[in-house]
Structures are given as structure tokens and as C-alpha cells.
Amino acid sequence: MRTRTARIAVFLSVLTIIPVGIGALHAQTTAPDSAFVKKSYAISMGRTTGGIRLVHMRLPDEKEQALTFYWRDRHALHQVDKTGLVGLGAGLVINGGAGGLDAGAFEEELKDLGSSISLSQGRTNTQGSLVAPMAGLEATGKLLASVLTEPRLPKITLERRKRFFINSLKVADEKAENLANKALSNLITGDHQVTRLNNLQPLTLISDVTVEDVDQWRKAVLARDNLTVVAAGPLSREEAATFVDRVFSGLPESATIKPAIPFKPVSLAKTIVIERKVDQTIILMGGPTEWTTGREGAERNIALNVLGGDFKARLFVAIREKLGASYGASASISGVLYDHGIFAIQSSVAHDKAVAALASMREEYRKFLADGVTTDEVEPLKRRMTAGLPDTMRRSGSAAGSIRASMLNGLGYEAADEQPKRMQSITSDGVNVLIRKHLPAALTTIIVAPSAQGLNADCVIASLEDLPKCSKP
Amino acid sequence: MIIADILAEVQQVTHIALMNSLKLARFSGLVLLALSLVLSSRLVAQERLVSDRVFLVPDPKSNAIQFQMVVLAGSADETNMVQFGLAHYLEHLVLVGRNSGNTDAAVRFFADGSSNGWTNARATTYIHRFPANAKDVPERLDRLFRFYTERLSDFSITPEDAARERNVVRQEHDQRYAGDPYSATGIEVTRYLYPDSPMGRWTIGTTETIAAFSVEEAKTFHKRWYRKGNVYFMVTGPLQDALVKDIAEKYLKPLDASVPPSREWVSKPLVVKPESKTFRKTDKRIANASAYVTQLFEVPETDALKTIATRLILSNFLSSKLSGSPHSALVEGDNPVASAIVAASVERQLTGILSVSLGATPELGRTADEQVPVLKAYLKQLAIKGIDEATLERLKRRFARDYKRQLDEPQSTSGRLIGWLTAPLPYERLADLPEIVANVTTTDLSAMLKVISGNGREAITIYEPKAD
């Protein structure tokens, strides 16, 4: 331990990170015998000497240091002719090798160090991570720096990835669950560019992407002023700041940020049957929502769990236990763009019980909207969700991931410190207000089944190509 | 990748869970990280055997308590082929059944917790988790031990619940496997590779055998295998030995301690009949063409751990991108023949039985069929060249580090233990593994390579997209 500390000290230089908020006060004011164990994670935020926004959490007993990071990135929305870049760019950078190492050698170096790094691109940001044992931290940081600043971007790797991507897209709709979800999503996103991102049609949106496109995207987005880093692990704030500056110092100073493209979802309340030979009938009901994972996210998770979470959930009891129609049922909200998402409930059911299952799902949702959740349902979920946080926050990798997620969800870096108090304040009445505010009164129903008979469909189609005719009023 | 390695499961795992179900693959992934080796000193394991068949894994910093009952019986222990899949059906019945101390289904044991179960060829496991800061932790542990020890004596289920769960298992089958071309072919390949062994069947059963399930047969299976001498309990969390010991012994001591019958698939050696068969699946749900060569071999085995240690190193080499690996030989270079390696492993399936699997997707302009001789030739070449000393030491260092890392993580301990005990391997030997891996030599690797480059029972599988 001493040896490691001494070695790190050699490369530490100027340390200028300004604590913006520390949760220590919370700990002092928390009743120790509370069912909601109050934790102070002492998370702070500031800027490094190099100007990078850094959130820091110290875990002195951990044996690994983690960094999670993200750049704002709306390039995917603006890539009208090469939308497929979103599924190719980050993967090529991270999997193509860097500097003097080809892809295989790069990967094996990481294995020798016992470390991992990642990079992935989304609709509104690009994210990455580094997790390394302290003994291999410096070397892992150098590998990450080299892959960000001098990636090899081999053409053969891009061509292979494009081929896999295109082939996978060609068959994706053969899976009935995918087909139903894509149909619902397309109806809600309408003719917005995000629909191109969902569908990636025509396939030239992928095949036309070149190594130069990837390089251009990388240089435009992966810059220091556009970067937020979360550091969790044994490094002190000062040590972390210096390490972060060294890893990311080779990036351009400023990024080219593309503007947001306004989005307005389409609401529709129809029953659409896609007739297809399938082993089970897929029932998917959903609609647009703005219930994000941000400030009202805990209530959202409670509501979704009550309706379609685990073995205690209402849909599970109704569809599996009472009808024996399905292996399970779920409720979810998936992100579309910015604060917009799609609320959906779904189950794969036996054909001969499809009509009963559909009626049951509709009835459960009607009751859920009308009556909401009960205190008996909410309180155990609060305890479970609160209990899970300390285990997440005690490991470097999961803590850094959780803090980054909180920030991307608009909760701020200090969300973990606030969570126990926040959870304690939640009531069933409060959840019910949000259910009525955010969940659609009427849902679009997509059913994939061998026959539409008995399902009272407003529109019956054979494939997604016919979907536009169902969206007409 | 470590215990997936060690434990080599051919059988598919099935679960009662909806989503977030514990898959063996996931569990193996955790366990994988667990096993690496120590070159100089014996490592201290986290777990403690606090009572007969009861492990406690102390995790003082965790805010969760996990309880597991592991039954050393799975689908490979079934004898009624008309109702094959019963071990998994019984898992459903146990989790939805009631008893005097628990009037709701066991899947809803604690309102603020979670419950689940899984079954594979070798074992059935029941899992419950709840917050460690619950005010009634001792009472909760008491309820769990009481429920499961009662379940070891008997279980009851209403005809309506039993019929419904049969339908639920059928829906689970359809949701997981029915529409999947890889599963359909995988079932055929497994049956061919193990023609006379229970390892040749998939745990969940078929639509026909599921339809035939009866509570009477489930009870017969239960009576044979669900007994104190054939289960382990594992509790993980911030708990003291005495608490777990006292509760466990209160319920376990009075139980019949008779040992279960010997397991046929463990005691009867498998005889491999060398031959080759090609399986071809052309389907519009297949995205990319690929070819797999899977072979079964008999290997001389004086010590199971030696075989396991050697194949661990070999498997890690095959799945790497190190010089001489399938990736470096077939995907990289100026004239690549494959665009990706999609399978590369050596597994110890049973006593003295190894399976080797290599798979690749063809490079542009090549067919999946053309991959087959390339994959076979690669193994033969590797047997001639062997694996050099520097590479072996590199792999051993990685293993040692990962093993140590896993021992430091209490949350992964039960997975490591379950993998080991259900293999089945004796607990007393678990601590020996690091040293045995540390002592693997290039000669050991060459001897194993010589075996697996010979003639085994071979399944060649070709997957092709169906053109419009």
C-alpha cells in the first residue's frame, strides 16, 4: 500500500479541484436507528487544472479505481445520410487498436493488467469507462489515452462491423417482440429523425459510413470542454484530478456541439394486429410519457414495479397466476429522446389465452390509472430500493456508474447522498399524482399473432411496411 | 472466464423467474472472475462451514442478505423420459406452493425482498434476498430455514396450481426456445453428442414431455433427491456465525440424515463413440453465417483437478487474442479466413470427458462450410506447435490475480461454491485449485492438445441466413 501511494505521488502535480458540495452534513443529522440508513458518500464536483469537469468519490478500501465519463453528443441526430454512425463509431475507436498495438494486442494488454475500458455512443451522449486495479492504473490510463487520441480505426474492422450490423438488422424483425416494439416506437416518433435512428433504413445509412466519418465524429465530439468524468476509488480528489488530466490531455480543447432537434411524440390509441406465424401471441400496449428517471424517477420506479416488476406485481398475478397464460409480464419506460419516453406493458402469451390476457392487461391498467398504488405496495419497495444503494456505492465501478447515471438523468452528482431522505419522503399519494400526470390515459395496442380473429383490431397488417396505413386517424 | 470453464455446462438452465433471472451463464461469469491462482501461499476462502451442509459467507459491509438452498439434483437425475423436465417443474411447484408457516407463494417470501430459482442438469437452487437492515433478520432467516426444511420432508400443491404451473412452464419453453433457430439445433447437437447420457437432454423438456408432467412423478423425484444429505444452504451477508448456526441446526438436526442414491451420470463412465455428423440450419432468423466444430473426447484422468486446471489454461488461451490463438491465426493477418471467432473453449463435462468447441463466422467471400476444415486444421496445428512457456506463464499470472480478486469479493463466493459443489467436486479440494493451476506445464498442455486433436465424437454445425 505504501509503495503504491509513493508511486502515485511521483506523478501528482498541481491539484486544483474545488469541492462544490459534500454530503458530510447529512450523516450528522441522520438518526442511526432509521430504517433508511443514511450514508454520506462525500461526493464532490469541480474542475481539474486542465478544465475537465470532475466528480469525485473516495473509496479508500477499494482495490480498483474507476472512471466513468461522458460527452454530450447529438451527432447521431444530425447524420441524415449516415445515421448508422451511431452504431459504429465508438465501437471502431475502442475495438480497433491504438498507437503501436493492434486490436488483439491492445485487448491482451488490458487482460494482463486486469483492467477494462469501454466506449459507447448514444442518441444524446457518448459514454465510456475505465476500471483498473491500482497496480495497473497508470498503464491502463495510458491505453485509454492512446485509444482516444490515436485510434487505429482499421478499415477491415469497420467493414466487418458494418456487415454484422446490417445482417443483424435484416433479421431483427423476425423476432416478434422486436417487431411489436419497433411498431409502437415508430408510431410514437412519427417522421422525426429519431425514427431513422430506430429503423436505420435504407441500409445505406450504415454501408455508406467510412473511416473518415468516424474520425471526423471522434475529433468533433471527444473534447475536454465537453467532457464530464466521475472518479470513484482509492485516489484522493487531487490524485484523481491529476490522473484525469493526464489521460484526457491529448483531446482537443473544445467540441463542436450540434443543436438539439425539437421532438413531439405522436399519440394514438388503436389496436393494431400484425398477423404472423409466431409461437406465442405478443401483446404490447404503450404510449408516450415524459416521466423521466430524474427528480420523479424513484416514484416512477415504484409505479413500474407495482404494475409489472417481479412476482408481486399486479400484471404477474393477473396474467401468470390467475390465467396461467404467460411466463411473465412487464411494465417499462424506455427513453426516446431528451425527456421523452415510451411507457409500455408487455406479455408473451399462449394463443388460446390471448383474448383473456388482453382483456386482463387492459383491466389492470385501467385500475392502475384509476386507483393508483397503495401504501402496502409502496413501503416495501422503498425499503428495497434504499437498501440496494449502499451495495452499489461501495464498489468503485458501480459507484462511478451510478453517479454518472444520476447526472445524465438530471439528478445531479450528489443524488446518492440525497436518495435515502428522498425515498423516505415518498408516499403512495405522491406516486398516484405522478401516475395520473405522466401515464397515458389511452394506450396503443400492438399484437403479433397468427390471426386477428377475436382481437377487435382497428387495423390488421402483415408487416411494418404497412404500418403507415394504421397511423391515419 | 473461469468457472464457466470449470463447470462446463452442456445443459440449458431454466428458471422460474420473469426477467432478471439468474442464468447459469451469468453466474458462471461471476464465478469465472473467482478462480485464478496463487503461486506461493494458500488463499483463505471467505466462506465458513458453520454447520453440517450450511455455509455462511460473511460480508460485513453489505446491506443485503442472501439465502440459497442448493439441491444436488437436476434434469440429469431424472429417469422418467415421458415426463422429462420434471426437476425444473418441481422447482416451480416448490416456489409457488404454500405450507403452514408461509401462506403465500414462496416467490413472494418478503415484500421488500426478491426470490428466484433455477434448475440445470446437475442442480436446483432456490434464492431469496432481503435488506440486511430489516428489523427482523433472525425471524426472516428462521422462516426461510423452516420453509425449506419442511420442503425437504414433503410438499403439497393444489391441482389447480399444479396445472397452471405446467402451462407456465410451457410458456417459458416457448418464450425462451421455441422461436430460436439456435436452440432447436442445439438440442439436436446435444442429443447426438451424448446419445446414451442424460447430459444429452435439455433441462426444460419438450412440449410433449411438459404436457405429460404429473404431481405424482414430481413427488417421486422429490422423495428421491430432496433430503438433508443432498442439499447445501448458503447464507451471505453481515451476519454472525452463531445466528446462522443456531437457526440452521434447529431445523436441520431433526431431519433424516440418510444419503441419497448414487447418481448414475456421475458413477457410470461415459463411453465416447467416435463418429461425425453435420447439422445444418438455414433460417431467416439467422443473421450471420457461422460454423462450429464441437467434439467430445475421453481423456485419461488421474485427478479431476489436474484436468480442470489444464483445460482452464487451454480454454483461456483459445478464447484469447494472443499470438497463436484462433483469433490471431484466422481473423488477423493479411489473408484472414474468418471475420470473428464465435466459440473457443475446452470443457470438462464429466469424469474423463472433455468437449472442445471452435466456431467462426466466415470472412467476406467465404462460406460457413469452408470454415470447417480450417477450424479442424487449426487444432491439429496447435497440437503440433503446442503453447510456449511465456504464454503459459502469462495465462497463469492472470488466473492467479483473478482468483485472488474473486476471493476478496464475498458476493461472488456462493456462485463459486455452487459451481464447484454441483460439478460435483469435493469441497475439501476447492482450495487446492490455485496451486494445481500454478503447476500446469507445457507438457500437460501438449498432452491435452494431443487428445483433442485426435478422433472424438464430432458435431459440425452450420448456420446460414435464409435468403429472401
HADDOCK unambig.tbl for C-alpha pairs under 7 A between the chains (distance, minus, plus):
assign (segid A and resid 35 and name CA) (segid B and resid 133 and name CA) 6.78 0.50 0.50
assign (segid A and resid 104 and name CA) (segid B and resid 321 and name CA) 5.09 0.50 0.50
assign (segid A and resid 104 and name CA) (segid B and resid 322 and name CA) 6.97 0.50 0.50
assign (segid A and resid 108 and name CA) (segid B and resid 321 and name CA) 6.61 0.50 0.50
assign (segid A and resid 108 and name CA) (segid B and resid 322 and name CA) 6.70 0.50 0.50
assign (segid A and resid 112 and name CA) (segid B and resid 398 and name CA) 6.21 0.50 0.50
assign (segid A and resid 160 and name CA) (segid B and resid 339 and name CA) 6.65 0.50 0.50
assign (segid A and resid 164 and name CA) (segid B and resid 288 and name CA) 6.89 0.50 0.50
assign (segid A and resid 167 and name CA) (segid B and resid 287 and name CA) 4.99 0.50 0.50
assign (segid A and resid 167 and name CA) (segid B and resid 288 and name CA) 6.26 0.50 0.50
assign (segid A and resid 168 and name CA) (segid B and resid 287 and name CA) 4.97 0.50 0.50
assign (segid A and resid 171 and name CA) (segid B and resid 284 and name CA) 6.69 0.50 0.50
assign (segid A and resid 171 and name CA) (segid B and resid 285 and name CA) 5.34 0.50 0.50
assign (segid A and resid 171 and name CA) (segid B and resid 286 and name CA) 6.72 0.50 0.50
assign (segid A and resid 171 and name CA) (segid B and resid 287 and name CA) 5.81 0.50 0.50
assign (segid A and resid 174 and name CA) (segid B and resid 285 and name CA) 5.78 0.50 0.50
assign (segid A and resid 279 and name CA) (segid B and resid 174 and name CA) 6.38 0.50 0.50
assign (segid A and resid 279 and name CA) (segid B and resid 178 and name CA) 6.55 0.50 0.50
assign (segid A and resid 279 and name CA) (segid B and resid 179 and name CA) 6.45 0.50 0.50
assign (segid A and resid 280 and name CA) (segid B and resid 174 and name CA) 6.93 0.50 0.50
assign (segid A and resid 311 and name CA) (segid B and resid 107 and name CA) 6.22 0.50 0.50
assign (segid A and resid 311 and name CA) (segid B and resid 108 and name CA) 6.34 0.50 0.50
assign (segid A and resid 312 and name CA) (segid B and resid 108 and name CA) 6.18 0.50 0.50
assign (segid A and resid 324 and name CA) (segid B and resid 164 and name CA) 5.05 0.50 0.50
assign (segid A and resid 324 and name CA) (segid B and resid 165 and name CA) 6.94 0.50 0.50
assign (segid A and resid 324 and name CA) (segid B and resid 167 and name CA) 5.95 0.50 0.50
assign (segid A and resid 324 and name CA) (segid B and resid 168 and name CA) 5.70 0.50 0.50
assign (segid A and resid 325 and name CA) (segid B and resid 168 and name CA) 6.79 0.50 0.50
assign (segid A and resid 326 and name CA) (segid B and resid 168 and name CA) 5.79 0.50 0.50
assign (segid A and resid 326 and name CA) (segid B and resid 171 and name CA) 5.49 0.50 0.50
assign (segid A and resid 327 and name CA) (segid B and resid 18 and name CA) 6.47 0.50 0.50
assign (segid A and resid 327 and name CA) (segid B and resid 168 and name CA) 5.26 0.50 0.50
assign (segid A and resid 327 and name CA) (segid B and resid 171 and name CA) 5.37 0.50 0.50
assign (segid A and resid 327 and name CA) (segid B and resid 172 and name CA) 5.08 0.50 0.50
assign (segid A and resid 328 and name CA) (segid B and resid 18 and name CA) 5.20 0.50 0.50
assign (segid A and resid 350 and name CA) (segid B and resid 171 and name CA) 6.72 0.50 0.50
assign (segid A and resid 380 and name CA) (segid B and resid 111 and name CA) 5.54 0.50 0.50
assign (segid A and resid 380 and name CA) (segid B and resid 112 and name CA) 4.28 0.50 0.50
assign (segid A and resid 381 and name CA) (segid B and resid 112 and name CA) 5.68 0.50 0.50
assign (segid A and resid 383 and name CA) (segid B and resid 112 and name CA) 6.12 0.50 0.50
assign (segid A and resid 384 and name CA) (segid B and resid 112 and name CA) 5.05 0.50 0.50
assign (segid A and resid 384 and name CA) (segid B and resid 113 and name CA) 6.36 0.50 0.50
assign (segid A and resid 384 and name CA) (segid B and resid 131 and name CA) 6.43 0.50 0.50
assign (segid A and resid 387 and name CA) (segid B and resid 63 and name CA) 5.99 0.50 0.50
assign (segid A and resid 387 and name CA) (segid B and resid 131 and name CA) 5.57 0.50 0.50
assign (segid A and resid 388 and name CA) (segid B and resid 63 and name CA) 6.87 0.50 0.50
assign (segid A and resid 390 and name CA) (segid B and resid 63 and name CA) 6.36 0.50 0.50
assign (segid A and resid 391 and name CA) (segid B and resid 62 and name CA) 5.78 0.50 0.50
assign (segid A and resid 391 and name CA) (segid B and resid 63 and name CA) 6.09 0.50 0.50
